[in-house]
Amino acid sequence: MEVIELWSGRYACILQSALRLTNEQFAAQLGIAVRTVATWHADPAVVPRKEMQQLLDSAHEQAPSAARQRFSLLVANEHRPAAPSPTGIAQALRIAIAVVTRDDQVLLVCRRHDDASGITWQFPAGVIKPGGKAETTTVRETLDETGVHCAVRDHLGSRLHPVTGVLCDYFLCEYLAGEAANADAEENADVMWVPKNSLTRFIPVDTIFPPILAVLEEQT
């Protein structure tokens, strides 16, 4: 089992992700204020006080086995360098995911073909090329897929996707301009603005990164 000698905001958020809890649910489990959890997301380097360290220790120790395994994978990924290929070029696959909001809506795309992962509706996303910036990929891929111009407003965090196992970086983005349309007909079947409170009708709630649900709830 992964042992954390000193909890930071970053490790606390990783534990939250492994437990698949929203900010409100994680705060309730720990018996703390929601704003404290929000502070950890805003400042990953912050070191919680001694009493909070003990609460996090208990939450980790009492977590289900599957959640502890997810936590260990996420922590290991934080420190593991990308494995080089025979040519010496890093080949670790990272995906940038855009959570684009406009008023009370969020932007989704629908894959043209289902695959083994079982994902149909999803947020606009693209592979981060070696040496590339995640934020740049987020904005570019959203435009290429949907015709929507957006700007990154916040990094919501990273995780290994529970279905695909791919490392994902999530970004909250603000709509700037453009009409949503299927700009990549080869890959996607549809593009749609959907109400934030209807998101789980399109994407199973247990596969949505908890900080996404939290930030959309805050915006509602």
C-alpha positions in Angstrom: 0.0 0.0 0.0 1.3 3.5 -0.9 2.3 5.4 2.3 2.3 9.2 2.3 4.7 10.6 4.9 3.4 14.2 4.5 0.1 15.1 2.8 0.0 18.0 0.4 -2.9 19.6 -1.4 -1.8 17.6 -4.5 -1.8 14.3 -2.7 -5.2 15.1 -1.1 -6.7 15.8 -4.5 -5.2 12.6 -5.8 -6.9 10.7 -3.0 -10.2 12.4 -3.8 -9.8 11.4 -7.4 -9.1 7.8 -6.4 -12.2 7.7 -4.2 -14.2 9.3 -7.1 -15.8 11.9 -4.8 -17.0 15.4 -5.5 -15.6 18.3 -3.4 -18.7 18.2 -1.3 -18.6 14.4 -0.8 -14.9 14.4 0.0 -15.4 17.3 2.5 -18.3 15.4 4.1 -16.2 12.2 4.4 -13.4 14.1 6.1 -15.7 16.2 8.2 -14.2 19.5 6.9 -15.4 22.6 5.0 -15.8 22.4 1.2 -13.7 25.5 0.9 -10.7 23.6 2.4 -10.9 21.0 -0.4 -11.2 23.8 -3.0 -8.0 25.3 -1.5 -6.2 22.1 -2.1 -7.2 22.2 -5.8 -6.2 25.9 -6.0 -2.8 25.4 -4.2 -1.5 21.8 -4.7 1.7 22.7 -2.7 -0.1 23.6 0.5 0.6 21.3 3.5 -2.5 20.7 5.6 -2.1 21.1 9.4 -1.5 18.1 11.7 -5.1 17.3 12.4 -5.9 17.3 8.7 -2.9 15.0 8.1 -4.5 12.5 10.4 -7.9 12.8 8.7 -6.3 12.1 5.4 -4.3 9.1 6.8 -7.6 7.6 8.0 -9.4 8.2 4.8 -6.6 6.5 2.9 -6.4 3.6 5.3 -10.2 3.0 5.3 -10.5 3.4 1.5 -11.7 0.3 -0.5 -8.9 -1.8 -2.0 -9.7 -0.7 -5.5 -9.5 3.0 -4.5 -6.1 2.4 -2.8 -4.9 0.8 -6.0 -6.0 3.7 -8.1 -4.3 6.1 -5.6 -1.0 4.2 -5.8 -1.2 4.3 -9.7 -1.9 8.0 -9.7 0.9 8.8 -7.2 3.4 6.6 -9.0 2.5 8.4 -12.3 3.3 11.7 -10.6 7.0 10.6 -10.1 7.6 8.2 -13.0 9.4 9.6 -16.0 8.0 8.7 -19.4 9.5 5.5 -20.6 11.8 6.1 -23.6 11.4 4.3 -26.8 14.4 2.5 -28.5 15.1 5.7 -30.3 15.2 7.6 -27.0 12.0 9.5 -27.6 9.4 9.6 -24.8 6.3 7.7 -25.8 4.0 8.2 -22.8 0.4 8.9 -24.0 -1.2 12.0 -22.4 -4.5 13.5 -23.4 -5.7 17.1 -22.9 -9.4 17.3 -22.2 -11.4 20.6 -22.5 -14.4 21.2 -20.3 -15.8 24.2 -22.2 -18.7 26.1 -20.6 -21.1 28.7 -22.0 -23.7 30.0 -19.6 -25.5 26.9 -18.2 -24.1 24.6 -20.9 -21.1 22.4 -21.5 -19.7 21.3 -24.8 -19.6 17.6 -25.8 -18.6 15.5 -28.8 -19.9 12.1 -29.8 -17.5 9.5 -31.3 -18.6 8.1 -34.7 -17.6 4.5 -33.7 -17.9 2.9 -30.3 -14.7 1.0 -29.3 -13.7 -1.4 -26.5 -13.6 1.5 -24.0 -17.4 1.9 -24.3 -17.2 5.7 -24.4 -19.6 7.5 -26.8 -20.1 11.0 -25.5 -17.1 12.9 -24.2 -15.5 16.3 -23.8 -13.3 17.5 -26.7 -9.8 16.0 -26.3 -6.6 15.5 -28.1 -3.2 13.8 -27.7 -0.4 16.0 -26.2 2.5 15.6 -28.5 6.0 15.2 -27.0 7.3 18.6 -26.1 3.9 20.2 -26.6 1.9 22.2 -24.1 -1.3 20.7 -22.7 -3.1 24.1 -22.7 -2.3 24.7 -26.4 -3.5 21.2 -27.3 -6.7 21.8 -25.4 -7.6 25.0 -27.3 -6.4 23.6 -30.7 -8.2 20.3 -30.5 -11.5 22.0 -29.3 -11.4 24.2 -32.4 -10.4 21.4 -34.7 -13.2 19.1 -33.5 -16.0 21.6 -32.9 -15.3 24.9 -34.5 -15.5 26.6 -31.0 -12.8 29.0 -29.9 -12.1 28.8 -26.2 -9.6 29.9 -23.6 -8.2 27.9 -20.7 -9.2 29.3 -17.3 -8.1 26.6 -14.9 -6.3 23.2 -14.6 -8.8 20.9 -12.9 -6.2 18.1 -12.3 -4.9 14.9 -13.8 -5.7 11.2 -13.5 -5.5 7.8 -15.1 -8.9 7.4 -16.8 -10.8 4.7 -15.0 -12.0 3.1 -18.3 -9.1 3.7 -20.8 -6.2 3.8 -18.3 -4.7 6.8 -20.2 -3.2 9.8 -18.4 -5.6 12.7 -18.8 -5.1 16.4 -18.0 -8.4 18.3 -17.5 -8.9 22.0 -18.2 -11.8 24.3 -17.5 -12.3 26.5 -20.6 -14.3 29.6 -21.3 -16.3 29.9 -24.6 -15.1 32.8 -26.7 -16.7 32.4 -30.2 -17.8 30.1 -32.9 -20.8 27.9 -33.7 -20.6 24.4 -32.4 -20.5 22.0 -35.4 -18.9 18.6 -36.2 -15.7 19.8 -37.7 -14.1 16.3 -37.6 -16.7 14.0 -39.3 -14.2 11.2 -39.7 -13.8 10.8 -35.9 -17.0 12.2 -34.5 -20.7 11.8 -35.2 -22.0 14.9 -33.5 -21.2 17.9 -31.4 -23.6 19.4 -28.9 -24.0 22.0 -26.1 -25.8 20.2 -23.3 -27.2 21.6 -20.0 -24.7 21.2 -17.2 -27.3 19.5 -15.0 -27.9 16.9 -17.7 -24.3 15.9 -18.2 -24.7 12.5 -16.5 -27.3 11.6 -19.1 -24.5 11.6 -21.7 -21.5 10.5 -19.7 -21.8 7.9 -16.8 -21.3 9.7 -13.5 -18.7 7.1 -12.3 -16.4 7.9 -15.2 -16.5 11.7 -14.8 -13.5 13.3 -13.0 -14.9 14.5 -9.7 -13.4 18.0 -9.9 -15.4 18.5 -13.2 -18.7 17.8 -11.4 -17.6 20.1 -8.5 -16.8 23.0 -10.7 -20.0 22.7 -12.8 -22.0 22.6 -9.6 -20.3 25.8 -8.5 -21.1 27.5 -11.8 -24.8 26.5 -11.7 
